[in-house]
């Protein structure tokens, strides 16, 4: 049982060594990549945050040098060279030096995005996204190494790793504040403005199947075309006025007719009344 337990610890120590070398390679690549990200960043606060993290990364690399000495048996260098382990051989670079392939991929992806032709606001948001992917990789790596060191009861190594892990969490928090509070919102506002500017262009563009308007020939008289709407307005105004006059005259005529009709009725009534009176006188004469 004791032998199996010691072998297990030796395997875990190999894993810890692998993680330390992987993180060391990651920090080297980050130190090389950050200056380009700082140059491309447009926002002043983002530039400051990246500059600050570059200095912290350089200190983290020095801290890893101390950890490498603690986890490596300096008394048996030949045995350490022979016992590279499966993970070291698997992730070693072309020159025999272990290289962090995960960080290499993240940095290459960031370079492709920064090479795109996008607005400054969107570029800042993209840089934050790339930087946070890097931070999350480091948080995962340092957290794993710290767990191994704790299991192996390497208190000094655990303490150093925990110090770096706290710095990575703080850097990620700072980037999140920049992104959520400001830069992502600015990038979205630019997107909305671009959409609003493109809408009138889409509406004014000729539909399919219709011929675009010809350009005006030099020297061509366009006064007649421009005056057409004014002439039409005048014509419509005059037609409205004539129509109103006609309606007024019609109403007057109808009133006149009505008055004549009433006059004729009155005259006919008076005539009939006169005709009736002599008839009464004749009848009275006969009776007498």
Helices and strands as residue ranges (DSSP letters): H 2-40, H 44-71, G 74-76, H 77-82, H 85-90, H 101-114, H 120-151, H 155-178, I 179-183, H 184-204, H 223-287
